[in-house]
Amino acid sequence: MPPKVDEETAKLRKELEDLIKKVKEGQSKVADVKLEDACANVSDAPKVRLTTKKYLKGHINKVNSVHYSGDSRHIVTGSLDGKLIIWDTWTGNKVQVIPLRSSWVMSVAFAPSGNFVACGGMDNMCTVYDVNNRDSTGAAKMTRELLGYEGFLSSCRFLDDKMLITGSGDMKLCVWDVEVGKRTIDEVGHSGDVVSISLAPDMKTFVTGSVDKTCKLWDLRDGLKCQQIFFGHEADVNSVCFFPNGYSFCTGSEDKTARLFDIRSDQAISIMKPPSSTPGFTSAGVSLSGRFLLCGADDNNVHIWDLLKAQHNGTLQGHDNRITSLCVAPSGMGVSTCSWDQHVRVWG
């Protein structure tokens, strides 16, 4: 028997739904043209021909997250085998293996400088390691354990070596001073788990995706203020990725669509779906030119779209299980993906 909904809750819910509907109607009134229509005269993009340049083996369980260092050469991967591995994507060699106290890793982050890595997951904390210093066992030295979450840690990103942003299953966004080990900001960010964070190129704003089906734009310059809320997705927003120019961002969602949101027009200006299959999207990345969107999916493939024309450009095939994370190198010269098949691939 379904739980009884009290009248007041139902009334408030209806009021909220009506408000969202009103906002959507207002948005559609000003949406005078679709991006693909405006770009109808642009010639079709060439077919993206990426191949696996490096096939990285070393994890012995599902690999959940991958992130590039600022040098576009090194990546860090986190796996349920309880290890972080730092790889050199040019040679395919392991640079460091960092054993973790908890094997339930959900997110990893490389500081832009390459000096620190962070990770977190079901252990409800964010752990920071100094890549350049070793402890007595020879592994990277743990510098901070950031505690105080009431839910799993789903995403973390470094602003620089001293500042870190995290999103978690307790719906919160936190900004940490890593040197001191203290939270400088602790804010309820969404009405569901915060799943993904993407920093703007200028590092002053960032966008979040959540299980509550919305994306939000935040400004770091004056505390932590929510600037905009983006509606449209019909299920969890699993991944958000800022555009290289900082004026738009792309999303990958459980509702089997990927979308391009424009910050200035306050709404989605393009919706991408794969031509035949209907996978849910776990991760998203944008090429340096901004022309192509790459989305990792639970059908084991990476789907690519020409963003100007919302055309499916092709797929990258190779993984044998769900792709969990995808990261485009800051230089735009490579893409790394990791999967439940225990492997990491570098495409170029």
Disulfide bonds with the S-S distance in Angstrom:
none
